[in-house]
Amino acid sequence: MDAEPSARVNVAGNPSTPIETLVALTADPDPDVRRAVAMNEATPAEVLSRLVDDPDPGVRGLLPLRDLRPQDLDRLCADEHPTIRRLAREVRAVRQPAPAPMSPAAPAVTTPPPLPMKPPSPIVPGPPPAMPLAVVSPAPVAAPRGNPRGLAALLDRIGPLPRVIVAILGAVLAGIVALTLVALVSGEGSAFEGGVVVAILVATLLAIVYGVARAVHRPPPPPDGDRELYHPDDLR
């Protein structure tokens, strides 16, 4: 066919063109003519098979969208051009139905063998259960009389008036000791020495008052029921 390329393109794209003419146009030197054959809706799959190995990627790129034979589509899936290869594989994935998933076989239900029956053990009479022992809590031991502990016990040994005087002197002594320690920390030597002397005097006075009050004060005797026994003859 010696017509102009544009005329051959029109013939290749005409659905009324005979199949023999389309077969001849698949070998046309002009790639536009071969592209027109590939896009012609009347071109059968046998004619399109001739264009699968076309040297022009533009011609081969039109074939995956046509109704090709499965073997021709497989050849395009291995095409050297990555775009044609990807397009052909996508078309093949759409056209080929996915295999139906196989239903997993139901696991076999096995019945475990029956456990061997163990004969009952003979009942051997044992000793009677031990009776629980009552737990007896020890009675609280009262503190012995005549042996008080603490500052309150010391003040109880003197009368009410000396007790007040001793408490006042004790508070004064504690204040003097605190001021003396402050003077020592502050580095005031004369104040510290004076505080020590005053503390000694107050402590001496406190000891004298307590000693005299202790000697003068006599606690009342305990009741007869609480009188302590000091001799074995008292038990008779």
C-alpha positions as CSV (number, residue, x, y, z in Angstrom):
1,M,0.0,0.0,0.0
2,D,1.7,3.2,-1.3
3,A,-0.8,5.8,0.1
4,E,0.3,8.6,2.3
5,P,0.9,7.8,6.0
6,S,-2.2,9.8,7.0
7,A,-4.3,7.8,4.6
8,R,-2.9,4.5,5.9
9,V,-3.7,5.6,9.5
10,N,-7.3,6.3,8.5
11,V,-7.5,2.9,6.8
12,A,-5.9,1.1,9.9
13,G,-8.4,2.8,12.3
14,N,-11.5,2.1,10.1
15,P,-13.7,-0.7,11.6
16,S,-14.8,-1.6,8.0
17,T,-11.3,-2.4,6.9
18,P,-10.9,-6.0,5.9
19,I,-8.9,-8.3,8.1
20,E,-6.4,-9.0,5.4
21,T,-5.6,-5.3,5.1
22,L,-5.2,-5.0,8.9
23,V,-2.8,-7.9,8.8
24,A,-0.7,-6.1,6.2
25,L,-0.8,-2.9,8.1
26,T,0.7,-4.6,11.2
27,A,4.0,-4.6,9.3
28,D,3.7,-0.9,8.2
29,P,7.0,1.0,8.8
30,D,5.1,4.0,10.3
31,P,4.4,3.4,14.1
32,D,1.3,5.6,13.9
33,V,-0.3,3.2,11.4
34,R,0.5,0.2,13.7
35,R,-1.0,2.1,16.7
36,A,-4.1,2.7,14.7
37,V,-4.4,-1.0,14.0
38,A,-3.9,-1.7,17.8
39,M,-6.7,0.8,18.7
40,N,-9.1,-0.4,16.0
41,E,-12.1,-2.1,17.7
42,A,-12.6,-4.4,14.7
43,T,-9.0,-5.8,14.9
44,P,-9.3,-9.4,16.0
45,A,-7.1,-11.0,18.7
46,E,-5.2,-13.0,16.0
47,V,-4.1,-9.8,14.3
48,L,-3.3,-8.1,17.6
49,S,-1.0,-11.1,18.4
50,R,1.3,-9.8,15.6
51,L,1.8,-6.6,17.5
52,V,2.9,-8.1,20.8
53,D,6.6,-8.1,19.6
54,D,6.3,-4.7,17.9
55,P,9.6,-2.7,18.4
56,D,7.6,0.5,19.3
57,P,6.7,0.6,23.1
58,G,3.8,2.9,22.1
59,V,2.2,0.1,20.1
60,R,2.7,-2.6,22.7
61,G,1.4,-0.3,25.4
62,L,-2.0,-0.2,23.7
63,L,-2.4,-4.0,23.7
64,P,-3.0,-4.9,27.4
65,L,-6.3,-2.9,27.2
66,R,-7.5,-5.0,24.2
67,D,-9.1,-8.4,24.2
68,L,-5.9,-10.4,23.8
69,R,-5.4,-14.1,23.9
70,P,-4.2,-15.3,27.4
71,Q,-0.8,-16.4,26.0
72,D,-0.3,-12.9,24.4
73,L,-1.1,-11.2,27.6
74,D,1.4,-13.4,29.4
75,R,4.0,-12.3,26.9
76,L,3.3,-8.7,27.7
77,C,3.6,-9.4,31.4
78,A,7.3,-10.2,30.7
79,D,7.8,-7.2,28.4
80,E,11.1,-5.3,28.7
81,H,9.4,-2.0,29.3
82,P,8.4,-1.7,33.0
83,T,5.2,0.3,32.4
84,I,3.9,-2.2,29.8
85,R,4.8,-5.0,32.1
86,R,3.1,-3.5,35.1
87,L,-0.1,-2.7,33.1
88,A,-0.3,-6.2,31.6
89,R,0.0,-7.7,35.0
90,E,-2.7,-5.5,36.5
91,V,-5.0,-6.5,33.6
92,R,-4.3,-10.1,34.0
93,A,-5.0,-9.9,37.7
94,V,-8.4,-8.3,37.0
95,R,-9.4,-10.8,34.3
96,Q,-8.3,-13.9,36.0
97,P,-10.7,-14.9,38.8
98,A,-9.1,-15.4,42.2
99,P,-9.1,-19.0,43.3
100,A,-11.7,-19.8,45.8
101,P,-10.3,-20.1,49.3
102,M,-10.1,-23.6,50.5
103,S,-12.1,-24.2,53.7
104,P,-9.8,-25.6,56.4
105,A,-10.6,-29.2,57.3
106,A,-12.3,-29.4,60.6
107,P,-10.0,-30.9,63.2
108,A,-10.7,-34.4,64.1
109,V,-12.3,-34.7,67.5
110,T,-10.6,-37.4,69.5
111,T,-12.1,-38.7,72.7
112,P,-9.5,-39.3,75.4
113,P,-9.3,-42.8,76.7
114,P,-11.0,-43.3,80.0
115,L,-8.9,-43.0,83.1
116,P,-8.3,-46.1,85.1
117,M,-10.4,-46.4,88.2
118,K,-8.5,-46.4,91.4
119,P,-9.9,-48.8,94.1
120,P,-11.0,-46.9,97.2
121,S,-8.5,-47.0,100.1
122,P,-9.6,-48.9,103.2
123,I,-10.7,-46.6,106.0
124,V,-8.4,-47.1,109.0
125,P,-9.7,-45.7,112.3
126,G,-7.2,-43.2,113.6
127,P,-6.8,-41.6,117.0
128,P,-9.5,-39.2,118.2
129,P,-8.9,-35.6,117.5
130,A,-7.1,-33.7,120.2
131,M,-9.2,-31.3,122.2
132,P,-8.1,-27.7,121.7
133,L,-6.4,-26.3,124.8
134,A,-7.7,-23.0,126.2
135,V,-5.2,-20.2,126.0
136,V,-5.0,-18.4,129.3
137,S,-3.6,-14.9,129.1
138,P,-1.3,-14.1,132.0
139,A,-2.7,-11.5,134.4
140,P,-0.9,-8.1,134.1
141,V,1.7,-7.7,136.8
142,A,1.2,-4.5,138.8
143,A,4.2,-2.3,139.3
144,P,5.7,-2.8,142.8
145,R,4.8,-0.1,145.3
146,G,7.4,2.1,146.8
147,N,9.5,2.2,143.6
148,P,8.0,5.1,141.4
149,R,9.6,6.2,138.2
150,G,9.9,9.6,136.5
151,L,9.8,13.2,137.4
152,A,6.2,13.1,138.6
153,A,7.1,10.4,141.1
154,L,9.9,12.5,142.4
155,L,7.6,15.5,142.9
156,D,5.1,13.2,144.6
157,R,7.6,12.7,147.4
158,I,7.4,16.3,148.6
159,G,4.6,18.6,149.7
160,P,2.5,20.8,147.4
161,L,4.3,24.1,148.2
162,P,7.8,22.8,147.7
163,R,6.6,21.1,144.6
164,V,5.7,24.4,143.1
165,I,9.0,26.0,144.1
166,V,11.0,23.1,142.6
167,A,9.0,23.3,139.4
168,I,9.7,27.1,139.1
169,L,13.4,26.6,139.8
170,G,13.6,23.8,137.3
171,A,12.0,26.1,134.6
172,V,14.5,28.9,135.5
173,L,17.4,26.5,135.3
174,A,16.3,25.2,131.9
175,G,16.1,28.8,130.6
176,I,19.5,29.7,131.9
177,V,21.1,26.6,130.4
178,A,19.5,27.5,127.0
179,L,20.8,31.1,127.1
180,T,24.2,29.8,128.1
181,L,24.3,27.5,125.1
182,V,23.3,30.4,122.8
183,A,26.1,32.5,124.3
184,L,28.6,29.7,123.6
185,V,27.5,29.3,120.0
186,S,27.6,33.1,119.5
187,G,31.2,33.3,120.8
188,E,30.4,35.5,123.8
189,G,32.8,34.2,126.4
190,S,31.9,36.4,129.3
191,A,28.1,35.8,128.9
192,F,28.8,32.1,128.8
193,E,30.9,32.1,131.9
194,G,28.2,34.2,133.7
195,G,25.5,31.8,132.6
196,V,27.4,28.8,133.9
197,V,27.8,30.4,137.3
198,V,24.1,31.3,137.6
199,A,23.1,27.8,136.4
200,I,25.2,26.2,139.2
201,L,23.7,28.5,141.8
202,V,20.1,27.8,140.7
203,A,20.8,24.0,140.5
204,T,22.3,24.1,144.0
205,L,19.3,26.0,145.4
206,L,17.0,23.5,143.6
207,A,18.8,20.5,145.2
208,I,18.6,22.1,148.7
209,V,14.9,22.9,148.4
210,Y,14.1,19.4,147.2
211,G,16.3,17.7,149.9
212,V,14.7,19.7,152.7
213,A,11.2,19.1,151.4
214,R,11.9,15.4,150.9
215,A,13.1,15.1,154.5
216,V,10.2,17.0,156.0
217,H,7.4,15.4,153.9
218,R,6.0,12.1,155.1
219,P,3.6,10.2,152.8
220,P,0.5,8.7,154.4
221,P,0.7,5.0,155.2
222,P,-1.0,2.6,152.7
223,P,-4.4,1.0,153.5
224,D,-4.4,-2.2,155.4
225,G,-5.5,-4.1,152.4
226,D,-2.5,-2.9,150.4
227,R,0.1,-3.3,153.2
228,E,3.1,-5.2,151.9
229,L,4.5,-8.3,153.7
230,Y,8.2,-8.1,154.6
231,H,8.5,-11.0,157.1
232,P,7.5,-14.6,156.8
233,D,5.6,-14.4,160.1
234,D,3.2,-12.0,158.4
235,L,1.9,-15.0,156.4
236,R,0.7,-16.8,159.5
